[in-house]
Structures are given as C-alpha cells and as structure tokens.
C-alpha cells in the first residue's frame, strides 16, 4: 500500500482540515463517474479514513499499520462507509456531486446553510481483571481526540465573534458548476472549498486552532464499569467523543471491555471453571478441600467418596453476575485425581494388599496387565 500521506498529497504534519480538503479534491478528480480510476479512488478513500481519525492516524504514524481490509477481516466495510467510518457514503457523494442528488440538509446533506457536522465517535479499550466483573470498577482511560479549543472556546474566532457568511458561496456552502458529459451539459453543485461546505467562515481565525474551533489533545477520563460486563461489551459515554467543528455537537466515546486471563479461573458464560487436584485416597474415601473464590473468600467443598477423575463439583452462585438482574452463575470445580509416585515399601505393600482384596491382579515384577499381554503375543 502506498504512503497514505502521499496518496492525498499532504505533508505528515497536515491538519485535519488540510486532509479533508485534499480528500475532497482528490475524490472529485478520481471518482469513476468522472472518468477516474476506481482503484485510485478506493485508495484515497481508505487513506482519508485512516488519516482523518486521530487514533488510526497515530497508529499509522507509529507502526505503519493502515488498517487495510485484509487486516480487519472479512465482513467489515473496507472503506469506512458505515456508522464507524468518516461520516457515511454521503460524504463521498457530497465531496463529488455536492447536493445535486437529493438536496438533503444537515450533517450529511448539501444545502450548506447553517450546516453543522457533529464530531465523530471515538473507540478505546479497557482491560479488566475477572474480579472487577464481580463488583464493578471505576477505571481511567486515555483518549487522544479533538476537543474544543481552550483559547477561543470552540468558536474558531480569535475575538469570539461567530462565523459570517462565506463570500465565495454566499453562505450556501456550494459552488455551482457545469460539466460536459456524453449526454450534454450537467449542472452540479460541489461543496465550497473556501468554507468546507459549511456556508460560514471565520474572519479572524484563532491562533490556537487555526479557525477550526477544536484541536487534538490527550485527555484522561474516569469510566464507571458496571458489574457483569462481558468480553467485547461497549460502554457509551455521551458527548465524550470528538468535538464538532465551530462548536458543533460532539460525538460519543465508546469503551470496549477486554478481560485479562486469570491464573486459576476460566470463564464459561456466567459460570467459572477451575481445576482442583485430589489425592487418590481422598477421591476413594471422600473428604473435603478448601478452594478460593473470585470474591477473594475461601470455601470448603465436600469431595464425595468414589469421586472419579474429571467429575465436577459445584459451588452455587459463586460465578459472575448478570448485568441485567445481578443473578450469579456457578463455580464448577473439575476434579483431577492425583496418582501417588515414589511409594515406600510399606505404601506399596498396602496398595498391593488393597488390589488383592479387590481381586485386581498385579504383575509380580511391577508390569501392568497390558504390558504382560503384549509381551505374551510377541513371543
């Protein structure tokens, strides 16, 4: 994959607005409907998806990971046209055709007058211990996201004055143009490059954000994680995503839960599963063992006489809670019967006597029944 910055024709320190302007220019030039190359159009679209997202851009700058469709896996939208992309297929249509196809207004429309585009949603991950799932926990997450500029209060103006109507498009956010096609002349409306299709322009741009009204900053946020969350759950924090341009509403923050492996417990839905080792004598005669629980307490569990290897012992309501009703799963203990090794002469005699009483034949030389049968057939 070529360098994403080179694809858009911007330097590596380009601002978000420079990247957006470059993409719209390239989209209009390379769109297949305008006679452009489809593969080139797909590449610049993908480049814009990565570089316009602060997190994806930071990852690309650091690791060169551009998140191509192959790395994301099948079934996902390769060019980000869905809800998690850069604003929907309307952005591509709007970048190339303006509002000539539908004339919708709002965040993805094309009238431009008074148009405000909300900030994008942001996704971060948080790792939890299994114990946190039982009680719930408050965790801090770091996000690098566009936030309202603290110098201009998000207005984009050094003096705080609201944006005025763009002189280039007269406040419409569009520039009309006529293109020649095989079927004659076609009138289209393209977004105004002077005001980025908003119809408004700041007369005295803020020095802190260049008139954008926002700038990328690193923030630390406290997140309350409820009890009972599962691997892959996403917690929504309204309004904590990317700030909108010129004071437009912000997007949301989504925190994706990842559970760290536990040294003893494994998760099976709401149940927890663990292995316990029981001596062969205890498995045969019965007894009790003390086991820890995910709550940090210790519980004594009865081992019935005659317990076999692989059987499960159950501790009710010692698993994980359900987020909806708080009802907990169980703790299942898988028994592993331990066969003694390094027996003394007395211990061997006792086992031999037990085998004799149970009419279980033993080889005098210590060989098992299977070994003696094999040797007999090999003669």
Buried (B, 14 or more C-beta within 10 A) or exposed (E): EEEBBEBBBBEEEBBBBBBBBBBBBBBBBBBEEBEBEEEBBBBBBBBBBBBBBBBBBEBBEEEEEBBEEEEEEEEEBBBBBEEBBBBBBBBBBBBBBBBBBEEBBEBBBBBBBEBBBBBBBBBBEBEBEBEBBBBBBEBEBEBBBBBBBEEBEBBBBBEEEEBEBBEBBBBBBBBEEEEEEEEEEEEBBBBBBBBBBBBBBBEEBBEBBBBBBBBBBEEEBEBEBEBBBBEEBEBEBEEBBBBBBBBBEBBBBBBEBEBEEBEEBBBEEBBBBBEBEBBEEBBBEEBEBEBEBBEEEEBEBEBEEEBEEEBEBEBEEBBBBBBEEEEBBBBBBBBEBBEEEEEEEEEEEEBEEEEEEEEEEBEEEEEEEEEEEEEEEEE
